[in-house]
Amino acid sequence: MSNKRKDILSIGEYYHVFNKSIAGFALFNNLKDFSRALNILSFYKYPQTIRYSFFQRLNIEDKLDYMKNTPKDDPYVDILAYAFMPNHYHLILKQLTENGIKTYISNFQNSYAKFYNIKYDRLGTVFLSPFKAKHISTDNELLHISRYIHLNPVTAYIIEFPGLKSYPNNSFKEYLSKSKSDLINTNIVLNLSGSRERYQQFVKDRVNYQRELKRIEHLIME
C-alpha cells in the first residue's frame, strides 16, 4: 500500500467506506432489511444492465439466466469487510476500476433507499451525502480497521463477542469459516494476521478497550 491524497480514490488502494442515515433514524430494522442490503451489495459489485429492483421481479429461471450471462471479470471493487449497524454501515473496499467505489456506493445507496422508502412509506433522502472514504495506507491499518469494523455490534452492546461468530449483519463469520465467500475476500486480512485462529483472538483482545473508548469518545472527540 502507498501514500495517497485523502480526497482521491485510486485504483488498487484500500478504503474504509462508511455512511449513516439522515437524522440518525434506523436503516436496518430487521433481518429482511439486512438481507436486502447484502443482496444489493453483491448485485452491484459488477456492472449491470438492469436495476436490482427489476431483477427481483424476475422468475427464478430468468434470474439464473441473467446472472449466467452477466460478466464477472470486471468488478468495481473487492470487498474485505462489512458491518451493518442500526443507523449506519461500514465497508472495507479495494478500488479496482476508475471511479469504482463511487459508482458502487452510489448504486448501493440509491437502490437501498428506494427499497426503504417504499417499505416504510416515506419520501426523501435516506443516506447522508456524500459517503465518507478514508484511505488505508498500511497493512497494519488494514488489520486494525477490519477489527474495528467487526467489533462494532459488540462495542455498541448489541451482542456479546461469542455471538459475533454467527451474527448475520457482519462479515466476521466469513473470517472464521473455511468455506470461500462469494462476496467477501478474507485472504488479505487473514494472511496479515497469520491464521483464522489468530485473527479471532486479535479481534477478541480488543473488546474491552473498544467499548471503553466508545464510552468516553465524547470527551476525546472534537
Rosetta constraint file for C-alpha pairs under 8 A:
AtomPair CA 1 CA 13 HARMONIC 6.71 0.50
AtomPair CA 1 CA 14 HARMONIC 7.97 0.50
AtomPair CA 1 CA 136 HARMONIC 7.92 0.50
AtomPair CA 1 CA 137 HARMONIC 5.56 0.50
AtomPair CA 1 CA 138 HARMONIC 5.60 0.50
AtomPair CA 1 CA 139 HARMONIC 7.10 0.50
AtomPair CA 2 CA 13 HARMONIC 7.81 0.50
AtomPair CA 2 CA 137 HARMONIC 5.75 0.50
AtomPair CA 2 CA 138 HARMONIC 7.26 0.50
AtomPair CA 3 CA 137 HARMONIC 5.66 0.50
AtomPair CA 4 CA 8 HARMONIC 7.27 0.50
AtomPair CA 4 CA 10 HARMONIC 7.77 0.50
AtomPair CA 4 CA 135 HARMONIC 7.44 0.50
AtomPair CA 4 CA 137 HARMONIC 7.51 0.50
AtomPair CA 6 CA 134 HARMONIC 6.67 0.50
AtomPair CA 6 CA 135 HARMONIC 6.00 0.50
AtomPair CA 9 CA 13 HARMONIC 7.49 0.50
AtomPair CA 9 CA 95 HARMONIC 7.41 0.50
AtomPair CA 9 CA 99 HARMONIC 7.27 0.50
AtomPair CA 9 CA 101 HARMONIC 7.63 0.50
AtomPair CA 9 CA 135 HARMONIC 7.87 0.50
AtomPair CA 10 CA 95 HARMONIC 6.59 0.50
AtomPair CA 10 CA 98 HARMONIC 7.43 0.50
AtomPair CA 11 CA 94 HARMONIC 7.64 0.50
AtomPair CA 11 CA 95 HARMONIC 4.95 0.50
AtomPair CA 11 CA 96 HARMONIC 5.24 0.50
AtomPair CA 11 CA 97 HARMONIC 5.85 0.50
AtomPair CA 11 CA 98 HARMONIC 6.35 0.50
AtomPair CA 12 CA 94 HARMONIC 6.18 0.50
AtomPair CA 12 CA 95 HARMONIC 5.52 0.50
AtomPair CA 12 CA 96 HARMONIC 5.79 0.50
AtomPair CA 13 CA 94 HARMONIC 5.49 0.50
AtomPair CA 13 CA 95 HARMONIC 5.91 0.50
AtomPair CA 13 CA 135 HARMONIC 7.52 0.50
AtomPair CA 13 CA 136 HARMONIC 7.51 0.50
AtomPair CA 13 CA 137 HARMONIC 7.96 0.50
AtomPair CA 14 CA 92 HARMONIC 6.91 0.50
AtomPair CA 14 CA 93 HARMONIC 5.60 0.50
AtomPair CA 14 CA 94 HARMONIC 4.31 0.50
AtomPair CA 14 CA 95 HARMONIC 6.63 0.50
AtomPair CA 14 CA 135 HARMONIC 6.15 0.50
AtomPair CA 14 CA 136 HARMONIC 5.36 0.50
AtomPair CA 14 CA 137 HARMONIC 7.46 0.50
AtomPair CA 14 CA 142 HARMONIC 7.95 0.50
AtomPair CA 15 CA 92 HARMONIC 5.63 0.50
AtomPair CA 15 CA 93 HARMONIC 5.33 0.50
AtomPair CA 15 CA 94 HARMONIC 6.32 0.50
AtomPair CA 15 CA 95 HARMONIC 7.95 0.50
AtomPair CA 15 CA 133 HARMONIC 5.84 0.50
AtomPair CA 15 CA 134 HARMONIC 5.34 0.50
AtomPair CA 15 CA 135 HARMONIC 4.54 0.50
AtomPair CA 15 CA 136 HARMONIC 5.29 0.50
AtomPair CA 16 CA 90 HARMONIC 7.08 0.50
AtomPair CA 16 CA 91 HARMONIC 5.81 0.50
AtomPair CA 16 CA 92 HARMONIC 4.70 0.50
AtomPair CA 16 CA 93 HARMONIC 6.60 0.50
AtomPair CA 16 CA 133 HARMONIC 5.47 0.50
AtomPair CA 16 CA 134 HARMONIC 5.07 0.50
AtomPair CA 16 CA 135 HARMONIC 6.47 0.50
AtomPair CA 16 CA 136 HARMONIC 6.81 0.50
AtomPair CA 16 CA 145 HARMONIC 7.61 0.50
AtomPair CA 17 CA 90 HARMONIC 5.86 0.50
AtomPair CA 17 CA 91 HARMONIC 5.06 0.50
AtomPair CA 17 CA 92 HARMONIC 6.08 0.50
AtomPair CA 17 CA 93 HARMONIC 7.02 0.50
AtomPair CA 17 CA 131 HARMONIC 7.10 0.50
AtomPair CA 17 CA 132 HARMONIC 5.64 0.50
AtomPair CA 17 CA 133 HARMONIC 4.35 0.50
AtomPair CA 17 CA 134 HARMONIC 6.50 0.50
AtomPair CA 18 CA 88 HARMONIC 7.31 0.50
AtomPair CA 18 CA 89 HARMONIC 5.55 0.50
AtomPair CA 18 CA 90 HARMONIC 4.53 0.50
AtomPair CA 18 CA 91 HARMONIC 6.22 0.50
AtomPair CA 18 CA 131 HARMONIC 6.11 0.50
AtomPair CA 18 CA 132 HARMONIC 5.45 0.50
AtomPair CA 18 CA 133 HARMONIC 6.58 0.50
AtomPair CA 19 CA 88 HARMONIC 5.67 0.50
AtomPair CA 19 CA 89 HARMONIC 5.86 0.50
AtomPair CA 19 CA 90 HARMONIC 7.13 0.50
AtomPair CA 19 CA 127 HARMONIC 6.93 0.50
AtomPair CA 19 CA 128 HARMONIC 6.59 0.50
AtomPair CA 19 CA 131 HARMONIC 5.13 0.50
AtomPair CA 19 CA 132 HARMONIC 6.24 0.50
AtomPair CA 20 CA 24 HARMONIC 6.93 0.50
AtomPair CA 20 CA 87 HARMONIC 5.69 0.50
AtomPair CA 20 CA 88 HARMONIC 3.93 0.50
AtomPair CA 20 CA 89 HARMONIC 6.47 0.50
AtomPair CA 20 CA 127 HARMONIC 5.79 0.50
AtomPair CA 20 CA 128 HARMONIC 6.03 0.50
AtomPair CA 21 CA 25 HARMONIC 6.00 0.50
AtomPair CA 21 CA 26 HARMONIC 7.22 0.50
AtomPair CA 21 CA 27 HARMONIC 6.45 0.50
AtomPair CA 21 CA 87 HARMONIC 5.62 0.50
AtomPair CA 21 CA 88 HARMONIC 6.18 0.50
AtomPair CA 21 CA 126 HARMONIC 5.64 0.50
AtomPair CA 21 CA 127 HARMONIC 4.42 0.50
AtomPair CA 21 CA 128 HARMONIC 5.79 0.50
AtomPair CA 22 CA 125 HARMONIC 7.10 0.50
AtomPair CA 22 CA 126 HARMONIC 5.73 0.50
AtomPair CA 22 CA 127 HARMONIC 5.48 0.50
AtomPair CA 22 CA 128 HARMONIC 5.45 0.50
AtomPair CA 24 CA 87 HARMONIC 5.82 0.50
AtomPair CA 25 CA 87 HARMONIC 5.89 0.50
AtomPair CA 26 CA 86 HARMONIC 5.14 0.50
AtomPair CA 26 CA 87 HARMONIC 4.52 0.50
AtomPair CA 27 CA 33 HARMONIC 7.98 0.50
AtomPair CA 27 CA 86 HARMONIC 5.74 0.50
AtomPair CA 27 CA 87 HARMONIC 4.88 0.50
AtomPair CA 27 CA 88 HARMONIC 6.89 0.50
AtomPair CA 27 CA 116 HARMONIC 7.83 0.50
AtomPair CA 28 CA 33 HARMONIC 5.25 0.50
AtomPair CA 28 CA 34 HARMONIC 5.77 0.50
AtomPair CA 28 CA 84 HARMONIC 7.33 0.50
AtomPair CA 28 CA 85 HARMONIC 7.06 0.50
AtomPair CA 28 CA 86 HARMONIC 5.19 0.50
AtomPair CA 28 CA 87 HARMONIC 6.73 0.50
AtomPair CA 29 CA 33 HARMONIC 6.22 0.50
AtomPair CA 29 CA 34 HARMONIC 7.77 0.50
AtomPair CA 29 CA 86 HARMONIC 6.51 0.50
AtomPair CA 30 CA 34 HARMONIC 6.50 0.50
AtomPair CA 31 CA 35 HARMONIC 5.99 0.50
AtomPair CA 31 CA 168 HARMONIC 7.94 0.50
AtomPair CA 32 CA 36 HARMONIC 6.16 0.50
AtomPair CA 33 CA 37 HARMONIC 6.30 0.50
AtomPair CA 34 CA 38 HARMONIC 6.13 0.50
AtomPair CA 34 CA 84 HARMONIC 7.31 0.50
AtomPair CA 34 CA 169 HARMONIC 6.53 0.50
AtomPair CA 35 CA 39 HARMONIC 6.07 0.50
AtomPair CA 36 CA 40 HARMONIC 6.20 0.50
AtomPair CA 36 CA 112 HARMONIC 7.60 0.50
AtomPair CA 37 CA 41 HARMONIC 6.25 0.50
AtomPair CA 37 CA 108 HARMONIC 7.79 0.50
AtomPair CA 37 CA 112 HARMONIC 6.34 0.50
AtomPair CA 38 CA 42 HARMONIC 6.26 0.50
AtomPair CA 39 CA 43 HARMONIC 6.05 0.50
AtomPair CA 40 CA 44 HARMONIC 6.10 0.50
AtomPair CA 40 CA 52 HARMONIC 6.84 0.50
AtomPair CA 40 CA 108 HARMONIC 6.04 0.50
AtomPair CA 40 CA 111 HARMONIC 7.26 0.50
AtomPair CA 40 CA 112 HARMONIC 7.31 0.50
AtomPair CA 41 CA 45 HARMONIC 6.25 0.50
AtomPair CA 41 CA 108 HARMONIC 6.09 0.50
AtomPair CA 42 CA 183 HARMONIC 6.20 0.50
AtomPair CA 43 CA 48 HARMONIC 7.94 0.50
AtomPair CA 43 CA 52 HARMONIC 7.04 0.50
AtomPair CA 44 CA 48 HARMONIC 6.83 0.50
AtomPair CA 44 CA 104 HARMONIC 6.30 0.50
AtomPair CA 44 CA 107 HARMONIC 6.64 0.50
AtomPair CA 44 CA 108 HARMONIC 6.80 0.50
AtomPair CA 45 CA 75 HARMONIC 5.61 0.50
AtomPair CA 45 CA 76 HARMONIC 5.80 0.50
AtomPair CA 45 CA 77 HARMONIC 6.39 0.50
AtomPair CA 45 CA 104 HARMONIC 6.50 0.50
AtomPair CA 46 CA 71 HARMONIC 7.76 0.50
AtomPair CA 46 CA 72 HARMONIC 6.45 0.50
AtomPair CA 46 CA 74 HARMONIC 6.56 0.50
AtomPair CA 46 CA 75 HARMONIC 4.47 0.50
AtomPair CA 46 CA 76 HARMONIC 5.92 0.50
AtomPair CA 47 CA 74 HARMONIC 7.70 0.50
AtomPair CA 47 CA 75 HARMONIC 7.00 0.50
AtomPair CA 47 CA 76 HARMONIC 7.44 0.50
AtomPair CA 48 CA 70 HARMONIC 7.33 0.50
AtomPair CA 50 CA 54 HARMONIC 6.62 0.50
AtomPair CA 50 CA 55 HARMONIC 6.79 0.50
AtomPair CA 51 CA 55 HARMONIC 6.31 0.50
AtomPair CA 51 CA 111 HARMONIC 7.96 0.50
AtomPair CA 52 CA 56 HARMONIC 6.11 0.50
AtomPair CA 52 CA 111 HARMONIC 7.12 0.50
AtomPair CA 53 CA 57 HARMONIC 6.83 0.50
AtomPair CA 53 CA 111 HARMONIC 7.44 0.50
AtomPair CA 53 CA 115 HARMONIC 7.99 0.50
AtomPair CA 54 CA 58 HARMONIC 6.91 0.50
AtomPair CA 55 CA 63 HARMONIC 6.75 0.50
AtomPair CA 56 CA 63 HARMONIC 8.00 0.50
AtomPair CA 58 CA 62 HARMONIC 5.85 0.50
AtomPair CA 58 CA 63 HARMONIC 5.84 0.50
AtomPair CA 59 CA 63 HARMONIC 6.16 0.50
AtomPair CA 60 CA 64 HARMONIC 6.22 0.50
AtomPair CA 61 CA 65 HARMONIC 6.19 0.50
AtomPair CA 62 CA 66 HARMONIC 6.01 0.50
AtomPair CA 63 CA 67 HARMONIC 6.18 0.50
AtomPair CA 64 CA 68 HARMONIC 5.99 0.50
AtomPair CA 65 CA 69 HARMONIC 6.33 0.50
AtomPair CA 66 CA 70 HARMONIC 6.19 0.50
AtomPair CA 74 CA 97 HARMONIC 7.98 0.50
AtomPair CA 75 CA 96 HARMONIC 6.83 0.50
AtomPair CA 75 CA 97 HARMONIC 7.55 0.50
AtomPair CA 76 CA 95 HARMONIC 6.53 0.50
AtomPair CA 76 CA 96 HARMONIC 5.42 0.50
AtomPair CA 76 CA 97 HARMONIC 5.45 0.50
AtomPair CA 76 CA 100 HARMONIC 4.45 0.50
AtomPair CA 76 CA 101 HARMONIC 6.62 0.50
AtomPair CA 76 CA 103 HARMONIC 7.67 0.50
AtomPair CA 76 CA 104 HARMONIC 6.50 0.50
AtomPair CA 77 CA 93 HARMONIC 6.14 0.50
AtomPair CA 77 CA 94 HARMONIC 5.42 0.50
AtomPair CA 77 CA 95 HARMONIC 4.79 0.50
AtomPair CA 77 CA 96 HARMONIC 5.06 0.50
AtomPair CA 77 CA 97 HARMONIC 7.24 0.50
AtomPair CA 77 CA 100 HARMONIC 6.13 0.50
AtomPair CA 77 CA 101 HARMONIC 6.41 0.50
AtomPair CA 77 CA 104 HARMONIC 7.52 0.50
AtomPair CA 78 CA 93 HARMONIC 5.63 0.50
AtomPair CA 78 CA 94 HARMONIC 4.97 0.50
AtomPair CA 78 CA 95 HARMONIC 6.71 0.50
AtomPair CA 78 CA 96 HARMONIC 6.97 0.50
AtomPair CA 78 CA 184 HARMONIC 7.57 0.50
AtomPair CA 78 CA 185 HARMONIC 6.91 0.50
AtomPair CA 79 CA 91 HARMONIC 7.32 0.50
AtomPair CA 79 CA 92 HARMONIC 6.05 0.50
AtomPair CA 79 CA 93 HARMONIC 4.83 0.50
AtomPair CA 79 CA 94 HARMONIC 6.58 0.50
AtomPair CA 79 CA 183 HARMONIC 6.87 0.50
AtomPair CA 79 CA 184 HARMONIC 5.25 0.50
AtomPair CA 79 CA 185 HARMONIC 6.00 0.50
AtomPair CA 80 CA 91 HARMONIC 7.45 0.50
AtomPair CA 80 CA 92 HARMONIC 5.27 0.50
AtomPair CA 80 CA 93 HARMONIC 6.05 0.50
AtomPair CA 80 CA 94 HARMONIC 7.70 0.50
AtomPair CA 80 CA 184 HARMONIC 5.41 0.50
AtomPair CA 80 CA 185 HARMONIC 5.05 0.50
AtomPair CA 80 CA 186 HARMONIC 6.02 0.50
AtomPair CA 80 CA 188 HARMONIC 7.88 0.50
AtomPair CA 80 CA 189 HARMONIC 7.79 0.50
AtomPair CA 81 CA 90 HARMONIC 7.91 0.50
AtomPair CA 81 CA 91 HARMONIC 5.50 0.50
AtomPair CA 81 CA 92 HARMONIC 5.11 0.50
AtomPair CA 81 CA 93 HARMONIC 7.59 0.50
AtomPair CA 81 CA 146 HARMONIC 6.54 0.50
AtomPair CA 81 CA 149 HARMONIC 7.54 0.50
AtomPair CA 81 CA 150 HARMONIC 7.75 0.50
AtomPair CA 81 CA 170 HARMONIC 7.85 0.50
AtomPair CA 81 CA 171 HARMONIC 5.66 0.50
AtomPair CA 81 CA 172 HARMONIC 7.76 0.50
AtomPair CA 81 CA 184 HARMONIC 6.60 0.50
AtomPair CA 81 CA 185 HARMONIC 7.88 0.50
AtomPair CA 81 CA 186 HARMONIC 7.88 0.50
AtomPair CA 82 CA 89 HARMONIC 7.38 0.50
AtomPair CA 82 CA 90 HARMONIC 5.49 0.50
AtomPair CA 82 CA 91 HARMONIC 4.44 0.50
AtomPair CA 82 CA 92 HARMONIC 6.61 0.50
AtomPair CA 82 CA 149 HARMONIC 7.03 0.50
AtomPair CA 82 CA 150 HARMONIC 7.49 0.50
AtomPair CA 82 CA 170 HARMONIC 5.72 0.50
AtomPair CA 82 CA 171 HARMONIC 5.46 0.50
AtomPair CA 83 CA 89 HARMONIC 5.67 0.50
AtomPair CA 83 CA 90 HARMONIC 5.15 0.50
AtomPair CA 83 CA 91 HARMONIC 6.66 0.50
AtomPair CA 83 CA 149 HARMONIC 6.18 0.50
AtomPair CA 83 CA 150 HARMONIC 6.44 0.50
AtomPair CA 83 CA 152 HARMONIC 7.27 0.50
AtomPair CA 83 CA 169 HARMONIC 5.92 0.50
AtomPair CA 83 CA 170 HARMONIC 4.41 0.50
AtomPair CA 83 CA 171 HARMONIC 6.58 0.50
AtomPair CA 84 CA 88 HARMONIC 6.33 0.50
AtomPair CA 84 CA 89 HARMONIC 4.52 0.50
AtomPair CA 84 CA 90 HARMONIC 6.58 0.50
AtomPair CA 84 CA 169 HARMONIC 5.31 0.50
AtomPair CA 84 CA 170 HARMONIC 6.37 0.50
AtomPair CA 85 CA 89 HARMONIC 5.70 0.50
AtomPair CA 85 CA 152 HARMONIC 7.56 0.50
AtomPair CA 85 CA 153 HARMONIC 6.86 0.50
AtomPair CA 85 CA 169 HARMONIC 7.47 0.50
AtomPair CA 90 CA 149 HARMONIC 6.50 0.50
AtomPair CA 91 CA 149 HARMONIC 7.78 0.50
AtomPair CA 92 CA 146 HARMONIC 7.37 0.50
AtomPair CA 93 CA 101 HARMONIC 7.48 0.50
AtomPair CA 94 CA 101 HARMONIC 8.00 0.50
AtomPair CA 95 CA 99 HARMONIC 7.81 0.50
AtomPair CA 95 CA 100 HARMONIC 5.70 0.50
AtomPair CA 95 CA 101 HARMONIC 5.84 0.50
AtomPair CA 96 CA 100 HARMONIC 6.30 0.50
AtomPair CA 99 CA 103 HARMONIC 6.10 0.50
AtomPair CA 100 CA 104 HARMONIC 5.96 0.50
AtomPair CA 101 CA 105 HARMONIC 5.95 0.50
AtomPair CA 102 CA 106 HARMONIC 5.97 0.50
AtomPair CA 103 CA 107 HARMONIC 6.14 0.50
AtomPair CA 104 CA 108 HARMONIC 6.19 0.50
AtomPair CA 105 CA 109 HARMONIC 5.94 0.50
AtomPair CA 105 CA 131 HARMONIC 7.88 0.50
AtomPair CA 106 CA 110 HARMONIC 5.95 0.50
AtomPair CA 107 CA 111 HARMONIC 6.01 0.50
AtomPair CA 108 CA 112 HARMONIC 6.08 0.50
AtomPair CA 109 CA 113 HARMONIC 5.84 0.50
AtomPair CA 109 CA 127 HARMONIC 7.12 0.50
AtomPair CA 110 CA 114 HARMONIC 6.27 0.50
AtomPair CA 111 CA 115 HARMONIC 6.40 0.50
AtomPair CA 112 CA 116 HARMONIC 5.98 0.50
AtomPair CA 113 CA 117 HARMONIC 6.03 0.50
AtomPair CA 113 CA 125 HARMONIC 7.41 0.50
AtomPair CA 113 CA 126 HARMONIC 5.63 0.50
AtomPair CA 113 CA 127 HARMONIC 7.48 0.50
AtomPair CA 114 CA 118 HARMONIC 6.24 0.50
AtomPair CA 115 CA 119 HARMONIC 6.09 0.50
AtomPair CA 116 CA 120 HARMONIC 5.95 0.50
AtomPair CA 116 CA 122 HARMONIC 8.00 0.50
AtomPair CA 116 CA 126 HARMONIC 7.96 0.50
AtomPair CA 117 CA 121 HARMONIC 5.48 0.50
AtomPair CA 117 CA 122 HARMONIC 4.77 0.50
AtomPair CA 117 CA 123 HARMONIC 5.90 0.50
AtomPair CA 117 CA 124 HARMONIC 7.74 0.50
AtomPair CA 117 CA 126 HARMONIC 7.90 0.50
AtomPair CA 118 CA 122 HARMONIC 6.72 0.50
AtomPair CA 136 CA 141 HARMONIC 6.06 0.50
AtomPair CA 136 CA 142 HARMONIC 6.08 0.50
AtomPair CA 137 CA 141 HARMONIC 6.78 0.50
AtomPair CA 137 CA 142 HARMONIC 7.79 0.50
AtomPair CA 138 CA 142 HARMONIC 6.39 0.50
AtomPair CA 139 CA 143 HARMONIC 6.29 0.50
AtomPair CA 139 CA 192 HARMONIC 7.34 0.50
AtomPair CA 140 CA 144 HARMONIC 6.26 0.50
AtomPair CA 141 CA 145 HARMONIC 5.92 0.50
AtomPair CA 142 CA 146 HARMONIC 6.12 0.50
AtomPair CA 142 CA 189 HARMONIC 7.36 0.50
AtomPair CA 143 CA 147 HARMONIC 6.51 0.50
AtomPair CA 143 CA 189 HARMONIC 6.06 0.50
AtomPair CA 143 CA 192 HARMONIC 7.04 0.50
AtomPair CA 143 CA 193 HARMONIC 7.44 0.50
AtomPair CA 144 CA 148 HARMONIC 6.21 0.50
AtomPair CA 145 CA 149 HARMONIC 6.10 0.50
AtomPair CA 146 CA 150 HARMONIC 6.16 0.50
AtomPair CA 146 CA 189 HARMONIC 7.79 0.50
AtomPair CA 147 CA 151 HARMONIC 6.08 0.50
AtomPair CA 147 CA 202 HARMONIC 7.74 0.50
AtomPair CA 147 CA 203 HARMONIC 5.41 0.50
AtomPair CA 148 CA 152 HARMONIC 6.42 0.50
AtomPair CA 148 CA 210 HARMONIC 7.83 0.50
AtomPair CA 150 CA 170 HARMONIC 6.47 0.50
AtomPair CA 150 CA 171 HARMONIC 6.95 0.50
AtomPair CA 150 CA 172 HARMONIC 5.77 0.50
AtomPair CA 150 CA 203 HARMONIC 7.78 0.50
AtomPair CA 151 CA 155 HARMONIC 5.91 0.50
AtomPair CA 151 CA 203 HARMONIC 7.25 0.50
AtomPair CA 151 CA 207 HARMONIC 7.02 0.50
AtomPair CA 151 CA 210 HARMONIC 7.95 0.50
AtomPair CA 152 CA 156 HARMONIC 6.21 0.50
AtomPair CA 153 CA 157 HARMONIC 6.25 0.50
AtomPair CA 153 CA 158 HARMONIC 5.21 0.50
AtomPair CA 153 CA 159 HARMONIC 6.07 0.50
AtomPair CA 154 CA 158 HARMONIC 5.92 0.50
AtomPair CA 154 CA 159 HARMONIC 5.22 0.50
AtomPair CA 154 CA 160 HARMONIC 5.43 0.50
AtomPair CA 154 CA 161 HARMONIC 6.01 0.50
AtomPair CA 154 CA 164 HARMONIC 7.52 0.50
AtomPair CA 154 CA 207 HARMONIC 7.26 0.50
AtomPair CA 154 CA 211 HARMONIC 7.82 0.50
AtomPair CA 155 CA 207 HARMONIC 6.93 0.50
AtomPair CA 155 CA 210 HARMONIC 6.20 0.50
AtomPair CA 155 CA 211 HARMONIC 4.73 0.50
AtomPair CA 155 CA 214 HARMONIC 7.05 0.50
AtomPair CA 156 CA 211 HARMONIC 7.38 0.50
AtomPair CA 159 CA 163 HARMONIC 6.09 0.50
AtomPair CA 159 CA 164 HARMONIC 7.02 0.50
AtomPair CA 160 CA 164 HARMONIC 6.90 0.50
AtomPair CA 161 CA 165 HARMONIC 7.63 0.50
AtomPair CA 161 CA 204 HARMONIC 7.08 0.50
AtomPair CA 161 CA 207 HARMONIC 7.58 0.50
AtomPair CA 163 CA 167 HARMONIC 6.05 0.50
AtomPair CA 164 CA 170 HARMONIC 7.83 0.50
AtomPair CA 164 CA 172 HARMONIC 6.86 0.50
AtomPair CA 164 CA 173 HARMONIC 7.09 0.50
AtomPair CA 165 CA 172 HARMONIC 6.45 0.50
AtomPair CA 165 CA 173 HARMONIC 4.91 0.50
AtomPair CA 165 CA 176 HARMONIC 7.33 0.50
AtomPair CA 166 CA 173 HARMONIC 5.64 0.50
AtomPair CA 167 CA 172 HARMONIC 7.90 0.50
AtomPair CA 167 CA 173 HARMONIC 6.95 0.50
AtomPair CA 168 CA 173 HARMONIC 7.84 0.50
AtomPair CA 171 CA 175 HARMONIC 6.91 0.50
AtomPair CA 171 CA 184 HARMONIC 7.62 0.50
AtomPair CA 172 CA 176 HARMONIC 6.78 0.50
AtomPair CA 173 CA 177 HARMONIC 6.32 0.50
AtomPair CA 174 CA 178 HARMONIC 7.98 0.50
AtomPair CA 174 CA 179 HARMONIC 7.87 0.50
AtomPair CA 174 CA 181 HARMONIC 6.63 0.50
AtomPair CA 174 CA 184 HARMONIC 7.47 0.50
AtomPair CA 174 CA 186 HARMONIC 7.37 0.50
AtomPair CA 175 CA 186 HARMONIC 5.98 0.50
AtomPair CA 175 CA 190 HARMONIC 7.58 0.50
AtomPair CA 175 CA 196 HARMONIC 6.61 0.50
AtomPair CA 176 CA 196 HARMONIC 5.81 0.50
AtomPair CA 176 CA 197 HARMONIC 7.77 0.50
AtomPair CA 176 CA 200 HARMONIC 7.36 0.50
AtomPair CA 181 CA 185 HARMONIC 7.04 0.50
AtomPair CA 186 CA 190 HARMONIC 6.11 0.50
AtomPair CA 187 CA 191 HARMONIC 5.86 0.50
AtomPair CA 188 CA 192 HARMONIC 6.45 0.50
AtomPair CA 189 CA 193 HARMONIC 6.31 0.50
AtomPair CA 190 CA 194 HARMONIC 5.90 0.50
AtomPair CA 190 CA 195 HARMONIC 5.64 0.50
AtomPair CA 190 CA 196 HARMONIC 6.28 0.50
AtomPair CA 190 CA 199 HARMONIC 6.65 0.50
AtomPair CA 191 CA 195 HARMONIC 6.72 0.50
AtomPair CA 193 CA 198 HARMONIC 6.17 0.50
AtomPair CA 193 CA 199 HARMONIC 5.47 0.50
AtomPair CA 193 CA 202 HARMONIC 7.90 0.50
AtomPair CA 194 CA 198 HARMONIC 6.28 0.50
AtomPair CA 194 CA 199 HARMONIC 7.29 0.50
AtomPair CA 195 CA 199 HARMONIC 6.19 0.50
AtomPair CA 196 CA 200 HARMONIC 6.15 0.50
AtomPair CA 197 CA 201 HARMONIC 6.34 0.50
AtomPair CA 198 CA 202 HARMONIC 5.96 0.50
AtomPair CA 199 CA 203 HARMONIC 6.21 0.50
AtomPair CA 200 CA 204 HARMONIC 6.17 0.50
AtomPair CA 201 CA 205 HARMONIC 5.98 0.50
AtomPair CA 202 CA 206 HARMONIC 7.09 0.50
AtomPair CA 203 CA 207 HARMONIC 7.15 0.50
AtomPair CA 206 CA 210 HARMONIC 5.96 0.50
AtomPair CA 207 CA 211 HARMONIC 6.23 0.50
AtomPair CA 208 CA 212 HARMONIC 6.16 0.50
AtomPair CA 209 CA 213 HARMONIC 6.12 0.50
AtomPair CA 210 CA 214 HARMONIC 6.15 0.50
AtomPair CA 211 CA 215 HARMONIC 6.25 0.50
AtomPair CA 212 CA 216 HARMONIC 6.50 0.50
AtomPair CA 213 CA 217 HARMONIC 5.78 0.50
AtomPair CA 216 CA 220 HARMONIC 6.85 0.50
AtomPair CA 217 CA 221 HARMONIC 5.67 0.50
AtomPair CA 218 CA 222 HARMONIC 7.79 0.50
